[in-house]
Amino acid sequence: QVQLVESGGGLVQPGGSLRLSCAASGRTFSRYTMGWFRQAPGKEREFVAAISWSAGITYYADSVKGRFTISRDNANRNTVYLQMNSLKPEDTSVYYCAATLKLANLRSSAAYDYWGQGTQVTVSS
């Protein structure tokens, strides 16, 4: 069982940066692949980024590649991060952290077993 709590959302101007954090409970955190998804009002939840249990492999949606960076701290804080730079108004969404033991289809929300409650990111001038 894994419990996930996101933080770090807020209001930022276009071109600005935010870092989201997802704190995980459970002693087996390091075994899970972690993902970030987002959902805007009236739209389906979409994949943003994922990171393997060892942090050796990362995946990004084309829309965020080169602007967002996913990382994780297994040893000390059981936390996964999403550094978001050069933010655009279209990045405005609720961002969700998710966890899975599966190794395939990681860009699909259906692959994930555990979800956080979400944190709002608003990019606006």
N, CA and C atoms as a LAMMPS dump frame, in Angstrom:
ITEM: TIMESTEP
0
ITEM: NUMBER OF ATOMS
375
ITEM: BOX BOUNDS ff ff ff
-5.0000000000000000e+02 5.0000000000000000e+02
-5.0000000000000000e+02 5.0000000000000000e+02
-5.0000000000000000e+02 5.0000000000000000e+02
ITEM: ATOMS id mol type element x y z
1 1 1 N 0.845 -1.185 0
2 1 2 C 0 0 0
3 1 3 C 0.884 1.239 0
4 2 1 N 0.533 2.193 -0.84
5 2 2 C 1.282 3.444 -0.936
6 2 3 C 0.293 4.603 -0.851
7 3 1 N 0.596 5.577 -0.033
8 3 2 C -0.198 6.805 0.034
9 3 3 C 0.637 7.952 -0.502
10 4 1 N 0.011 8.788 -1.321
11 4 2 C 0.733 9.846 -2.022
12 4 3 C 0.114 11.199 -1.699
13 5 1 N 0.956 12.186 -1.424
14 5 2 C 0.483 13.535 -1.128
15 5 3 C 1.296 14.532 -1.938
16 6 1 N 0.619 15.246 -2.836
17 6 2 C 1.285 16.247 -3.662
18 6 3 C 1.31 17.611 -2.973
19 7 1 N 2.285 18.414 -3.348
20 7 2 C 2.368 19.791 -2.884
21 7 3 C 3.168 20.603 -3.891
22 8 1 N 3.124 21.919 -3.737
23 8 2 C 3.946 22.786 -4.57
24 8 3 C 3.213 23.507 -5.679
25 9 1 N 1.925 23.243 -5.852
26 9 2 C 1.174 23.941 -6.883
27 9 3 C 0.936 25.398 -6.511
28 10 1 N 0.413 26.143 -7.472
29 10 2 C 0.135 27.541 -7.214
30 10 3 C -0.077 28.304 -8.496
31 11 1 N -0.066 29.638 -8.348
32 11 2 C -0.243 30.549 -9.478
33 11 3 C 1.123 31.079 -9.907
34 12 1 N 1.402 31.013 -11.197
35 12 2 C 2.69 31.479 -11.705
36 12 3 C 2.458 32.156 -13.052
37 13 1 N 3.294 33.127 -13.366
38 13 2 C 3.179 33.821 -14.648
39 13 3 C 3.773 32.981 -15.779
40 14 1 N 3.31 33.19 -16.986
41 14 2 C 3.92 32.495 -18.132
42 14 3 C 5.426 32.72 -18.176
43 15 1 N 6.157 31.645 -18.441
44 15 2 C 7.604 31.693 -18.432
45 15 3 C 8.221 31.381 -17.086
46 16 1 N 7.402 31.295 -16.064
47 16 2 C 7.898 31.024 -14.723
48 16 3 C 8.121 29.549 -14.463
49 17 1 N 8.471 29.242 -13.208
50 17 2 C 8.792 27.874 -12.806
51 17 3 C 8.079 27.505 -11.521
52 18 1 N 7.835 26.207 -11.376
53 18 2 C 7.315 25.624 -10.144
54 18 3 C 7.946 24.252 -9.976
55 19 1 N 8.07 23.82 -8.728
56 19 2 C 8.492 22.451 -8.464
57 19 3 C 7.418 21.764 -7.628
58 20 1 N 6.866 20.707 -8.192
59 20 2 C 5.893 19.897 -7.483
60 20 3 C 6.612 18.771 -6.749
61 21 1 N 6.072 18.433 -5.587
62 21 2 C 6.594 17.318 -4.806
63 21 3 C 5.476 16.325 -4.548
64 22 1 N 5.855 15.068 -4.441
65 22 2 C 4.898 14.012 -4.099
66 22 3 C 5.561 13.144 -3.04
67 23 1 N 5.062 13.247 -1.824
68 23 2 C 5.599 12.468 -0.718
69 23 3 C 4.842 11.158 -0.613
70 24 1 N 5.587 10.067 -0.541
71 24 2 C 4.985 8.735 -0.492
72 24 3 C 5.237 8.071 0.846
73 25 1 N 4.221 7.406 1.357
74 25 2 C 4.38 6.601 2.561
75 25 3 C 4.618 5.165 2.148
76 26 1 N 5.159 4.368 3.045
77 26 2 C 5.381 2.969 2.713
78 26 3 C 6.857 2.673 2.513
79 27 1 N 7.294 1.566 3.079
80 27 2 C 8.711 1.241 3.049
81 27 3 C 9.179 0.719 1.713
82 28 1 N 8.214 0.395 0.804
83 28 2 C 8.603 -0.16 -0.487
84 28 3 C 8.534 0.87 -1.605
85 29 1 N 8.593 2.145 -1.251
86 29 2 C 8.489 3.21 -2.248
87 29 3 C 9.483 3.013 -3.375
88 30 1 N 10.672 2.598 -3.069
89 30 2 C 11.725 2.517 -4.082
90 30 3 C 11.433 1.473 -5.149
91 31 1 N 10.469 0.597 -4.916
92 31 2 C 10.136 -0.427 -5.902
93 31 3 C 9.185 0.078 -6.982
94 32 1 N 8.553 1.217 -6.743
95 32 2 C 7.485 1.679 -7.62
96 32 3 C 8.001 2.608 -8.711
97 33 1 N 7.44 2.418 -9.897
98 33 2 C 7.556 3.441 -10.925
99 33 3 C 6.574 4.553 -10.575
100 34 1 N 7.039 5.79 -10.693
101 34 2 C 6.218 6.942 -10.322
102 34 3 C 5.897 7.77 -11.56
103 35 1 N 4.681 8.293 -11.576
104 35 2 C 4.265 9.105 -12.717
105 35 3 C 3.585 10.384 -12.282
106 36 1 N 3.584 11.352 -13.18
107 36 2 C 2.803 12.579 -13.029
108 36 3 C 1.82 12.659 -14.199
109 37 1 N 0.59 12.973 -13.85
110 37 2 C -0.454 13.197 -14.834
111 37 3 C -1.09 14.553 -14.541
112 38 1 N -1.866 15.053 -15.493
113 38 2 C -2.584 16.307 -15.255
114 38 3 C -3.947 16.242 -15.924
115 39 1 N -4.858 17.029 -15.383
116 39 2 C -6.215 17.057 -15.923
117 39 3 C -6.76 18.469 -15.828
118 40 1 N -7.104 19.026 -16.977
119 40 2 C -7.721 20.342 -17.047
120 40 3 C -9.239 20.173 -17.085
121 41 1 N -9.98 21.203 -16.684
122 41 2 C -11.447 21.107 -16.688
123 41 3 C -11.988 20.72 -18.06
124 42 1 N -12.858 19.721 -18.09
125 42 2 C -13.476 19.291 -19.328
126 42 3 C -12.608 18.435 -20.214
127 43 1 N -11.401 18.09 -19.727
128 43 2 C -10.489 17.274 -20.536
129 43 3 C -10.146 15.985 -19.815
130 44 1 N -9.646 15.029 -20.58
131 44 2 C -9.225 13.763 -19.985
132 44 3 C -7.88 13.931 -19.284
133 45 1 N -7.65 13.05 -18.326
134 45 2 C -6.374 13.049 -17.639
135 45 3 C -5.287 12.642 -18.631
136 46 1 N -4.171 13.383 -18.627
137 46 2 C -3.116 13.093 -19.596
138 46 3 C -1.778 12.877 -18.913
139 47 1 N -0.978 12.053 -19.532
140 47 2 C 0.354 11.73 -19.037
141 47 3 C 1.276 12.93 -19.166
142 48 1 N 2.107 13.122 -18.147
143 48 2 C 3.105 14.187 -18.171
144 48 3 C 4.515 13.601 -18.161
145 49 1 N 4.812 12.769 -17.166
146 49 2 C 6.158 12.213 -17.032
147 49 3 C 6.119 10.996 -16.125
148 50 1 N 7.133 10.136 -16.246
149 50 2 C 7.269 8.983 -15.365
150 50 3 C 8.747 8.694 -15.151
151 51 1 N 9.031 8.007 -14.041
152 51 2 C 10.415 7.675 -13.71
153 51 3 C 10.459 6.273 -13.136
154 52 1 N 11.412 5.477 -13.573
155 52 2 C 11.533 4.101 -13.111
156 52 3 C 11.976 4.058 -11.649
157 53 1 N 11.875 2.879 -11.06
158 53 2 C 12.175 2.739 -9.641
159 53 3 C 13.616 3.125 -9.327
160 54 1 N 14.518 2.869 -10.24
161 54 2 C 15.932 3.173 -10.004
162 54 3 C 16.311 4.576 -10.446
163 55 1 N 15.338 5.293 -11.018
164 55 2 C 15.567 6.634 -11.592
165 55 3 C 16.446 6.574 -12.823
166 56 1 N 16.682 5.379 -13.344
167 56 2 C 17.527 5.268 -14.514
168 56 3 C 16.823 5.564 -15.816
169 57 1 N 15.498 5.484 -15.822
170 57 2 C 14.731 5.693 -17.054
171 57 3 C 13.638 6.709 -16.774
172 58 1 N 13.536 7.695 -17.648
173 58 2 C 12.472 8.687 -17.537
174 58 3 C 11.696 8.764 -18.851
175 59 1 N 10.449 9.164 -18.728
176 59 2 C 9.561 9.287 -19.879
177 59 3 C 8.867 10.641 -19.788
178 60 1 N 8.66 11.265 -20.925
179 60 2 C 7.994 12.572 -20.95
180 60 3 C 6.986 12.641 -22.087
181 61 1 N 5.929 13.376 -21.851
182 61 2 C 5.029 13.733 -22.944
183 61 3 C 5.737 14.731 -23.848
184 62 1 N 5.428 14.687 -25.12
185 62 2 C 6.075 15.598 -26.067
186 62 3 C 5.821 17.062 -25.704
187 63 1 N 4.664 17.319 -25.118
188 63 2 C 4.292 18.7 -24.808
189 63 3 C 5.127 19.319 -23.695
190 64 1 N 5.817 18.492 -22.907
191 64 2 C 6.598 19.028 -21.781
192 64 3 C 8.084 18.734 -21.914
193 65 1 N 8.458 17.951 -22.909
194 65 2 C 9.862 17.552 -23.065
195 65 3 C 10.739 18.791 -23.241
196 66 1 N 11.827 18.831 -22.485
197 66 2 C 12.723 19.973 -22.534
198 66 3 C 12.361 21.089 -21.572
199 67 1 N 11.164 21.041 -21.002
200 67 2 C 10.735 22.063 -20.035
201 67 3 C 10.555 21.487 -18.634
202 68 1 N 10.107 20.24 -18.545
203 68 2 C 9.842 19.589 -17.263
204 68 3 C 10.898 18.52 -17.005
205 69 1 N 11.215 18.322 -15.731
206 69 2 C 12.15 17.277 -15.327
207 69 3 C 11.584 16.515 -14.134
208 70 1 N 11.52 15.2 -14.259
209 70 2 C 11.069 14.352 -13.157
210 70 3 C 12.287 13.743 -12.475
211 71 1 N 12.233 13.674 -11.15
212 71 2 C 13.325 13.066 -10.39
213 71 3 C 12.735 12.443 -9.13
214 72 1 N 13.552 11.663 -8.431
215 72 2 C 13.062 11.021 -7.21
216 72 3 C 14.19 10.875 -6.2
217 73 1 N 13.81 10.841 -4.941
218 73 2 C 14.731 10.632 -3.833
219 73 3 C 14.24 9.415 -3.076
220 74 1 N 14.852 8.268 -3.346
221 74 2 C 14.449 7.031 -2.681
222 74 3 C 15.079 6.891 -1.296
223 75 1 N 16.271 7.407 -1.156
224 75 2 C 17.058 7.1 0.03
225 75 3 C 16.577 7.857 1.259
226 76 1 N 16.235 9.103 1.08
227 76 2 C 16.007 9.958 2.244
228 76 3 C 14.561 10.392 2.438
229 77 1 N 13.883 10.738 1.377
230 77 2 C 12.607 11.42 1.557
231 77 3 C 11.414 10.729 0.923
232 78 1 N 11.643 9.585 0.254
233 78 2 C 10.512 8.92 -0.398
234 78 3 C 9.668 9.918 -1.183
235 79 1 N 10.318 10.702 -2.005
236 79 2 C 9.64 11.79 -2.692
237 79 3 C 9.994 11.79 -4.179
238 80 1 N 8.995 12.106 -4.983
239 80 2 C 9.223 12.312 -6.406
240 80 3 C 8.917 13.771 -6.718
241 81 1 N 9.692 14.346 -7.606
242 81 2 C 9.58 15.766 -7.925
243 81 3 C 9.253 15.972 -9.402
244 82 1 N 8.626 17.088 -9.69
245 82 2 C 8.433 17.516 -11.066
246 82 3 C 8.83 18.985 -11.144
247 83 1 N 10.003 19.238 -11.719
248 83 2 C 10.46 20.603 -11.932
249 83 3 C 9.879 21.097 -13.243
250 84 1 N 9.133 22.19 -13.176
251 84 2 C 8.447 22.707 -14.357
252 84 3 C 8.99 24.099 -14.671
253 85 1 N 9.627 24.239 -15.812
254 85 2 C 10.185 25.514 -16.262
255 85 3 C 9.471 25.991 -17.524
256 86 1 N 9.658 27.254 -17.829
257 86 2 C 9.066 27.845 -19.046
258 86 3 C 7.581 27.517 -19.153
259 87 1 N 6.884 27.723 -18.07
260 87 2 C 5.47 27.342 -18.021
261 87 3 C 4.625 28.17 -18.979
262 88 1 N 3.61 27.53 -19.52
263 88 2 C 2.703 28.136 -20.489
264 88 3 C 1.278 28.089 -19.936
265 89 1 N 0.405 28.962 -20.393
266 89 2 C -0.992 28.904 -19.93
267 89 3 C -1.628 27.533 -20.157
268 90 1 N -1.243 26.849 -21.206
269 90 2 C -1.82 25.525 -21.471
270 90 3 C -1.335 24.445 -20.511
271 91 1 N -0.386 24.766 -19.651
272 91 2 C 0.031 23.84 -18.595
273 91 3 C -0.902 23.902 -17.384
274 92 1 N -1.83 24.826 -17.385
275 92 2 C -2.774 24.955 -16.282
276 92 3 C -3.617 23.691 -16.15
277 93 1 N -3.546 23.061 -14.991
278 93 2 C -4.252 21.796 -14.726
279 93 3 C -4.148 21.452 -13.255
280 94 1 N -4.881 20.447 -12.858
281 94 2 C -4.609 19.761 -11.601
282 94 3 C -3.592 18.662 -11.916
283 95 1 N -2.509 18.652 -11.152
284 95 2 C -1.435 17.672 -11.376
285 95 3 C -1.529 16.575 -10.32
286 96 1 N -1.459 15.333 -10.79
287 96 2 C -1.587 14.164 -9.928
288 96 3 C -0.314 13.33 -9.977
289 97 1 N 0.053 12.837 -8.828
290 97 2 C 1.143 11.886 -8.699
291 97 3 C 0.536 10.485 -8.643
292 98 1 N 1.233 9.491 -9.226
293 98 2 C 0.715 8.131 -9.252
294 98 3 C 1.855 7.13 -9.112
295 99 1 N 1.506 5.924 -8.659
296 99 2 C 2.507 4.884 -8.441
297 99 3 C 2.029 3.56 -9.003
298 100 1 N 2.984 2.775 -9.517
299 100 2 C 2.659 1.465 -10.06
300 100 3 C 3.854 0.533 -9.94
301 101 1 N 3.569 -0.76 -9.872
302 101 2 C 4.615 -1.781 -9.943
303 101 3 C 4.745 -2.338 -11.365
304 102 1 N 3.846 -1.925 -12.244
305 102 2 C 3.898 -2.394 -13.617
306 102 3 C 5.071 -1.759 -14.359
307 103 1 N 5.508 -2.43 -15.407
308 103 2 C 6.659 -1.958 -16.158
309 103 3 C 6.32 -1.574 -17.591
310 104 1 N 5.043 -1.722 -17.952
311 104 2 C 4.648 -1.435 -19.332
312 104 3 C 3.489 -0.445 -19.357
313 105 1 N 3.328 0.187 -20.522
314 105 2 C 2.194 1.073 -20.747
315 105 3 C 2.163 2.216 -19.733
316 106 1 N 3.306 2.746 -19.41
317 106 2 C 3.409 3.722 -18.322
318 106 3 C 2.851 5.086 -18.688
319 107 1 N 2.52 5.307 -19.951
320 107 2 C 1.911 6.575 -20.352
321 107 3 C 0.392 6.566 -20.198
322 108 1 N -0.138 5.427 -19.763
323 108 2 C -1.575 5.288 -19.568
324 108 3 C -1.915 5.342 -18.088
325 109 1 N -2.943 6.126 -17.743
326 109 2 C -3.352 6.207 -16.344
327 109 3 C -3.835 4.861 -15.823
328 110 1 N -4.291 3.996 -16.723
329 110 2 C -4.795 2.684 -16.314
330 110 3 C -3.698 1.797 -15.728
331 111 1 N -2.454 2.123 -15.979
332 111 2 C -1.345 1.306 -15.474
333 111 3 C -1.037 1.574 -14.003
334 112 1 N -1.588 2.624 -13.438
335 112 2 C -1.227 3.06 -12.093
336 112 3 C -2.264 2.637 -11.07
337 113 1 N -1.776 2.21 -9.907
338 113 2 C -2.652 1.668 -8.871
339 113 3 C -2.95 2.658 -7.754
340 114 1 N -2.057 3.599 -7.538
341 114 2 C -2.208 4.529 -6.421
342 114 3 C -2.103 5.963 -6.936
343 115 1 N -2.947 6.834 -6.367
344 115 2 C -3.022 8.221 -6.816
345 115 3 C -3.057 9.169 -5.627
346 116 1 N -2.465 10.343 -5.815
347 116 2 C -2.615 11.405 -4.841
348 116 3 C -3.881 12.193 -5.098
349 117 1 N -4.095 13.219 -4.284
350 117 2 C -5.328 14 -4.366
351 117 3 C -5.225 15.134 -5.383
352 118 1 N -4.043 15.43 -5.841
353 118 2 C -3.843 16.452 -6.86
354 118 3 C -3.475 17.801 -6.285
355 119 1 N -2.773 18.596 -7.078
356 119 2 C -2.422 19.958 -6.703
357 119 3 C -2.628 20.857 -7.925
358 120 1 N -3.233 22.024 -7.693
359 120 2 C -3.598 22.916 -8.798
360 120 3 C -2.405 23.746 -9.228
361 121 1 N -2.181 23.777 -10.54
362 121 2 C -1.179 24.663 -11.135
363 121 3 C -1.902 25.587 -12.109
364 122 1 N -1.753 26.877 -11.896
365 122 2 C -2.379 27.867 -12.769
366 122 3 C -1.301 28.776 -13.34
367 123 1 N -1.249 28.851 -14.654
368 123 2 C -0.27 29.699 -15.333
369 123 3 C -1.034 30.837 -16.005
370 124 1 N -0.864 32.028 -15.479
371 124 2 C -1.637 33.164 -15.963
372 124 3 C -0.938 34.464 -15.597
373 125 1 N -1.098 35.45 -16.457
374 125 2 C -0.553 36.771 -16.153
375 125 3 C -1.609 37.656 -15.495
